[in-house]
Amino acid sequence: MKSLICMPRAPSSPPDRTLASVLVLATALSGLCGTPEADAAAETSSTTKEETTREQKKEDSTPAHPEYVTVKSHTTADGTTGRTAGGGLMPQQRAPQAQSGLTRDYIARQSPTESPTAMIAALPGVIYSANDPLGTNDDQQGLSIRGLDQTEIGYLFEGVPAAPPLFLMPYTSATADTENISSVTLTQGAAEATAPLYNAVGGQLSVHMIKPRKTAGGFMDLSYGSYALNREFLRLDSGEIGHTGVTGFASFSYRNANQWRGAGDSPRYHVDSRLLREWGKGSSASLIFSFNRQRQYYLRAPTRTQWHVSGTQFNYSSRYTEGDSSYYLLQENARAQTLLTAPLEFRLNRHFHLSLTPYFIYVAGYDGFGTTLDPQHSYQGNQPAGPLQASTGPQTGQITAVATDTFKQAHSGITASLRWDAGRNSLTGGAWYSYYDYSNPSRYAAVDADGGVSNMRGYYPILTASGDPLTSYNSHLVQQVNALFVQDRFHALSNRLTLSATFRAIMVTRTISNQLAGARYRNGASYFSPQPQLSASYDLTPQDQIFLNGTTGFRAPSGISSYNDRFSVATGAQTRSATSDTRPEYSIGEEVGYRHTGLVNVSAALFNYNFTNRQISTTSNLNGALVTESLNGGGQTARGAQLEVGLKPWHHFSPYLSGQYIHATIDNNLKSGMDYLPTRGKKAIRTPDFSGSIGLSYDDTHLFGQFTLNYVGPTYSTFMNDERIPGFVTANLSMGYRLRQVGFARSPQIQLNLINLGQSGYLSGVNSVSANARTTQGVYGTTIAGRAPTYFVGGGFAGVVSVSTGF
């Protein structure tokens, strides 16, 4: 049963012809594609099913399943409805593959500082390696799904491939504030063949933004907590602009907090905005803009030995002494991102539906890492660079410097698809084109006597004897992606049986130039991958569905350093060749699953994957700077099972349970120098056998709360399985109280989030992997020296108090 709380509607905003003209195309097309629908008498829930394909929308249009429990629902100012099973952790899914998600019922109960990658930690198969308790640090966190790391997880924001196309790290906190996210959908396993992604062998993470309200108003959220956290958020809704049918909102937030271990803070500024015009049945036009700027300092990743000796005290120095390259101010990173997209949906007639999504993303920033240089015997590539033009320390005779990695990224593209519905068949054809321009010069900047660096961005770098800036790499990359797909979906047996076949061909071309002395000037690679997918689903009853699928996936190597010749700045010796193995990863997978929807929701799946040229993302040290690169992990096989169980609200309670078992092994011995490590049959890194979560939520429209507990089993960090971190348990609790209306305040509430209950720091995941931690004898008898991997340190306990209200 459905019962909405009625609120007085604010007066309409005065006509704004400037904003309305932005969507004049949508207004003009409304006469061709449909008639504007009348506004609803009251605003309904902002939590809607967000579909990952156009065809899935058609499947979900079937009549809703019968309710088993009478629940009085409510829609609050923060978008919660109290209807989703598992407290927002288990929305109904219909895709013929394993899929999980979050709705506002769960998202709104989390700390507003958390990113989507932190929020999905309770979903089956997800291993989230937190590096700070507030969940704010995208650069220093690990995420894996079914043992595949975050560079193998495709990230879509409103249908836009929002992860940097070369490094493939999903900077999810840069795209939208938590208050503006309506839903998150996670597809475990290969992504859909129609998605504009070329790295998603391990799954697809889709984030959707809320729609603007049809009446003027807004929402405000103020948060304060541990580590001097302060965060302010304000969103304003325009309501309908004039009589155009266009609605919009704009929001701004500011956040700052101290590092949870070590010195430094992390300021962040963020802007979101959206204009929306909907008309007819299935036609809409949006204009979405987001801007994010943040700065923070790296947290030092320890080896196991360093962790046992120093624990959470192992970090960069908080005070500067002469020659100290580990001073925290030298380990700075800053990033600014602008995203603009205009998703368009046109229902041309009852048979044809056209989708267009043009987008543009621009990112600029830098990473700094402390180091020391020899002023007389340093090298520029393979050529002597000294004497360097910079002051030396009076005691050390060395130059204390910052190795600065500056970057600029411009990423534009468009996706287009046309669907033809004819009786039982639905045929879709589409294309994706992407152009990416990336420049990446490194610079060195000298540190003054007090440890300050006024030119962190490399504007005034250390110069060589010839007057050129000292550099370890000076690269420029241009990448183009072309993808074509065709999909046919057939419905039979009164729409209970759905068969789908999809074929996609994707082409990735990379051209790289490197101006470093002695390095190969031009390099590049071209990849072509055919990707067929087959799936079938059958509704046993209106509440029970079975499905199976066969999928393929592709991932190009990440990081520009994999394509460059590298040289030691200390000796001039070449440390890596541009001809190193950069073959792409390819996967073949199968799934079979079952879903039940009712008072108790159940989702279960069995899966199998086989990989060739398994790409392992890691970090390595290049002349003082940490760079991202891919290691070829050879073949890998993974088999496992996942389970989700969630209860719809029953006497205001909604429990949730999820878990995964996976057995993943390396299929072959890995090359190390002129020999091979005996790794065949070893367990895969970053892949614990068992992981799982339990949760319980409560919401009686006034008092609410949510508890989640996550378990992650022991995890290997080396291909030889000679080092691992122990399993761990984390727990989070949120509680609060809301009112319905107090003057102009709509659903004012206070919320307390307690994060990492009982934890004071732990090793939460693998930062940089290693082939072998201990000295090992190779297959042919060579003694292969070990190297210690490094780890993320999970954040300690934190508390966040938030006061919010709509108006």
Summary of the structure (lengths in Angstrom):
residues: 807
radius of gyration: 26.6
end to end distance: 26.8
largest distance: 84.4
contacts: 2947
relative contact order: 0.13
helix: 8%
strand: 51%
